[in-house]
Amino acid sequence: MNKEVLKSEEGNFDIVLNTLFVEDSEIYTAHQRLTAPGGVYLILGIPSIQCKFPIDYDYLSKNQINVTGTLACI
């Protein structure tokens, strides 16, 4: 998905399953913002600590989005 499509779908999904492994922080942020207020953002395979995995704390906390995931690394 390109960034414009992600922006147009912002806040439309109750559950977002993240299986992405990209190094573009804007894509990660846009993907997190797909989650609707009160929704769940599920990360399948949290990247290792060496990876720069941006969390959009401002958006996630203001919209009371639950973040959960697995530790199985990709």
Steps between C-alpha positions, in 0.01 A plus 500: 500500500621847430495780758205681340279191524604444861419863584154474341417192713621647831289392798274264303591159648414356842786249477822548305740206466854617429712243315714770338875499497601822330751763601285797398389664825227696320340173381508359856342816640234509228426130559448558873262784421270261313374387842169653609463663842460226762637242256781249518836523324650148488865458406592153378872452549637805681829605337822460697629784716753592229218593261366852521131422555312830535198503727252785453441544873309824453237351266476165681458648848263782404273249325525236776630238260616172652836378371586132526722257319726202490870481569563258214749697295484507123 
